[in-house]
Amino acid sequence: MRPAPNAPVRAPRGTELHTKGWPQEAAYRLLMNNLEVAEDWRRLIVYGGRGKAARDWESYYRIVETLEELDSDETLVVQSGKPVAVWRTHEWAPRVLISNAMLVPYWSTLEHFNELEAKGLTMYGQMTAGSWCNIGSQGIVQGTYETFATAAKMKFGGTLKGRITVTGGLGMFSGIMPHCIRLNGGVSIAVEIDPERIQRRVELGFVDEMLTDPDEAYRLARHCAERGEARAIAVLGNMSDVLGDFLEKGTHFDIVTDQTSAHDMLEGYVPGGMSLAEALDLRKSAPDEYIGLARASAVRQVRAMVEYQRRGALVFDYGNNIRQEAYNAGYKDAFAFPGFVEAFIRPLFCVGRGPFRWICLSGEESDLRKTEQVALSEFADDEVFANWVRLASEHQPIEGLPARLGYLGFGQRARFGKLLNDMVRSGELAGPVAMSRDHLDTGSVASPNRETERMKDGSDAVADWPILNAMLNVACGATYVAVHNGGGVGVGYATHAGLVMVADGTDLAERKIERCLTVDPGSGVVRHADAGYETAIELARSAGIRMPMLGT
């Protein structure tokens, strides 16, 4: 078994191919880009506790070597981070098919997964980690921005100015929450137990400073709020401990949420009452004891969040399954507050709108700027999208290959994808562009505690939809397709799918883009129309989507 490389992995730049075609090259570069932006590249962990890009380093090297030799009518099959076969297919077939952590439902538990992982038989892929399309902190940034913008409109007159939010976690995705609150004019206190994570978010500009005293942090937050200043403050500490202390002292917050990696009580969540070093030692020496203590901490934290809701704060789960963990550990009021999708995002999903992303494979920042200008010109009438692209261009640092994310809907994604392909064809861009999205999207996930929580027809746990989404994308010629178990809420609690498309300037790419970027968000419209959401039904009818049961 080959070991980790001596230096961090970096995705190639430029137009020189290391493979036999740009579709293969896209998978090659995006896999490496995952590790370039990773939280812990030496362990192949991209984000979310243990969301990995490959099962082990030997598997990683074998994937890379196989992609270098893969023909344009072959498909590489990857089983939970390990390359297992190459098959002769055809040019319309995906170049890579990936399945991560998929277990037969009865055995789909964290305990059974841990046993299999210990034997080297599976891998947790999170969402974009194991499907090789992570773009660093930006991967969730607009969704977070829009979530807090919607919260501001619903409860605070359209702005978070003068309001204080407390949250937990400063990992890859939780680390951008303070930045998004700041962009909405608010003040935040983010509690994180790992000082290195805080320092990284300070260096990236997502957090203004780190303090070690929660009371001092609150005094600064209150001072900024009273002056109408936006501020992102980090506190070194454990969220369950700090939030409990704030509650006991009667400290007021306007918004309370959390984005620690609570979906994974072993690798992602740290119990209260101990230092990080003590926790890491216990995690290795007594994992069962560690999990028990972590679940007890989750109960304390969720109990405090429920009490803050009772005292008038806006409280919501930000998609990490902490409510379920607390409920499983005996706290039956854990679901007293909603998840963020149910509270703020579902109306977007009903019209096929979600987190579309594009990645400049050349590595040239100039390519990103040109694509931004085309996006702003083409979708100038989409105020939310255009405003976000301008904000992101000014405030969002580039991590890894230059990339941008913006919420686009049914019809818009296919239009933009074809425009990007035209830009590559004409030579306006230095190189091809890969297009992807978060698995947290309109039609690609079944997750009863997050994306599909409290669906109108009660179909929260029906997982046919993400599987159908994946099969449709295979049928329409996606560059590669992935299906996963778990995502941000943990093994057994979600099934989801992802895809990558490459705009390389060819006529074949244009035909594939038109099909995939139509059916991909379109499957979300169908999923919500089938569940009875009127806006989805209206869109399906107006767009001419054929739904036999609706007579469209």
MITOR-580322 format. One record per residue (C-alpha): residue in one letter; x, y, z. Coordinates in steps of 0.5 Angstrom, whole numbers, plus 500, padded with zeros to 3 digits. Example, Ala and Ser with C-alpha at 12.3 -4.5 7.8 and 13.67 -1.06 7.14 Angstrom:
a525491516 s527498514 
This chain:
m500500500 r503507498 p503512503 a501519503 p505524499 n510528502 a507535500 p500537499 v496535493 r495541488 a490540482 p494541475 r493548471 g493550464 t491546458 e496540458 l492534458 h494529463 t489524460 k486522454 g480527454 w477533458 p472529461 q477524464 e481530465 a476534469 a475528474 y483528474 r483535476 l477535481 l479529485 m486533486 n482539487 n478536493 l485535496 e487542495 v482545499 a481539504 e481540511 d485534513 w489532506 r494527509 r488523511 l484524505 i479528509 v475533505 y470536510 g465534515 g468529520 r470524515 g468525508 k473523504 a476523497 a478516496 r478510501 d486510502 w492513498 e493506494 s486507492 y487514490 y494513486 r490507482 i484512481 v489517478 e493512474 t487509471 l484516469 e490517465 e489511461 l482511461 d479512453 s473516451 d468510451 e470507457 t467508464 l471507471 v467504477 v469507484 q466503490 s466507496 g473510494 k476504491 p477503483 v474496482 a473496474 v474499468 w468497463 r468499455 t461503454 h460509449 e462516448 w455518451 a456514458 p459517464 r467516464 v466515472 l461512476 i461512484 s457509490 n459511497 a457508503 m451505500 l448499505 v442495505 p437499509 y436494515 w444495516 s445502514 t447504521 l453508524 e455502528 h455497522 f458502518 n464503523 e465496523 l465495515 e470502515 a475499520 k475492515 g477497509 l470495506 t467502505 m468510506 y464516508 g463520502 q459526505 m456529499 t461533494 a468530498 g466523495 s464525488 w470530487 c467536486 n468540492 i470547491 g472549499 s468554503 q464557497 g460550496 i455552501 v456560501 q450562497 g445558501 t447560507 y447567505 e440566502 t438562509 f440568513 a437573508 t430570508 a431569516 a432577516 k426578512 m421573516 k423576523 f427582523 g425587517 g430585512 t436586515 l440583521 k443589523 g443590530 r442582531 i446577534 t447570532 v450564536 t452558532 g457552533 g463550528 l468553524 g469547519 m469548511 f462549511 s460552518 g466556517 i463561512 m456562516 p459568520 h461571513 c454570511 i451573517 r456579516 l454580509 n447580512 g449586516 g449582523 v454580528 s455573530 i459569535 a461562533 v464557538 e469552535 i474547539 d479547534 p484553534 e487551528 r480551524 i479558527 q486561525 r484558518 r477562518 v481568520 e486568515 l481567509 g477573512 f471569514 v472571521 d474577524 e478575531 m478569536 l477570543 t478565549 d473568553 p465567551 d463573556 e468578553 a466575546 y458577548 r460584550 l464585544 a458583540 r453587544 h457593543 c458592535 a450590535 e448597538 r453601533 g450597527 e456594525 a457587522 r462583526 a464575526 i467573532 a470566534 v470563541 l475558542 g471553546 n465547546 m459549543 s455545548 d458548554 v458555552 l451555550 g449552556 d453557560 f450563556 l443560557 e444560565 k447567565 g440569561 t445572555 h440574549 f441572542 d436573536 i438567532 v441560535 t443555530 d449550530 q453547524 t458542528 s459535525 a454532529 h452527524 d458523526 m458522534 l465519533 e469523528 g465529527 y463532534 v467533540 p464532547 g463537552 g467538559 m474536556 s479539552 l480537544 a487533546 e483529551 a477528546 l482526541 d485521546 l479518548 r476517541 k482513540 s482509546 a475508548 p470510542 d464507545 e465511551 y466517547 i460516543 g456516549 l459522552 a458526545 r451524545 a450526552 s453533550 a448533544 v442533549 r445538553 q446543547 v439541543 r436542550 a439549550 m437551543 v429549545 e430553551 y432559547 q426558542 r422558548 r425565550 g423568543 a430567539 l429564532 v432557532 f433552527 d437546525 y443547520 g443540517 n447536521 n442532525 i444534532 r436534533 q436526531 e442525535 a439528541 y432525540 n435518540 a439519546 g432520550 y431528549 k424527546 d423535545 a429535540 f425537534 a421543537 f425547532 p425546525 g431545520 f433550515 v430547509 e423547511 a424554514 f427557509 i429554502 r424549500 p420554496 l426555492 f427547491 c419547488 v421551482 g428547481 r432552484 g439550487 p446551488 f449550481 r457551481 w462552475 i469551476 c475553471 l479547469 s485552467 g486555473 e486562470 e482567475 s481571468 d477565466 l472566472 r472573471 k469572464 t464567466 e462572472 q461577467 v457573462 a453570468 l451577470 s449579463 e445573461 f441573468 a441580470 d433580471 d435575476 e436580482 v438575487 f443571483 a446577480 n447580487 w450574489 v455573484 r457581485 l458580492 a462573491 s466576486 e468582491 h468578498 q469571496 p477568496 i479563491 e480556494 g483551489 l481552482 p477558481 a470557482 r463560483 l457558486 g450561485 y443559485 l440557478 g433554477 f430550471 g432552464 q437557467 r442552468 a442549461 r442556458 f448558462 g452551461 k451552453 l454559454 l460556457 n461551452 d460557447 m466561450 v470555451 r469553443 s470560441 g477561445 e474566449 l476562455 a483559456 g480552458 p474548459 v469549465 a466543469 m459544472 s456541478 r452542484 d451541491 h448534493 l443539497 d439540491 t432540489 g431533486 s437529488 v436528495 a432524500 s433526507 p427527512 n431531517 r434536512 e432537505 t425533505 e423534512 r416534513 m414534505 k407536504 d405529502 g409525507 s414522503 d420525507 a424518507 v422516499 a429515496 d427513489 w427520487 p435521488 i436514485 l432516479 n436523479 a442519478 m440514473 l437520469 n443524469 v447517467 a442516461 c443524459 g451523458 a453526465 t461526465 y460523472 v455521477 a455519484 v450516489 h451516497 n449514503 g449519509 g451526507 g451532512 v446528517 g450521517 v449514515 g442511514 y439518514 a440520507 t440518500 h443523495 a446524488 g451528485 l454529478 v459533474 m458536467 v464538462 a464544457 d469543453 g467546447 t465540443 d458539439 l457533444 a458536450 e453541448 r448536447 k450533453 i449539457 e442541454 r440534457 c443533463 l442540466 t435540464 v433533467 d437535473 p433541476 g427538472 s427532477 g426537483 v420540480 v417533478 r419531485 h415537489 a410537484 d408530485 a408532493 g403537491 y406543491 e402548487 t408552485 a412546482 i405544479 e405550475 l412550473 a411543470 r405545466 s408552464 a415548462 g411542458 i414537463 r410531462 m407528468 p402523466 m399523473 l398530473 g395530466 t401535463 
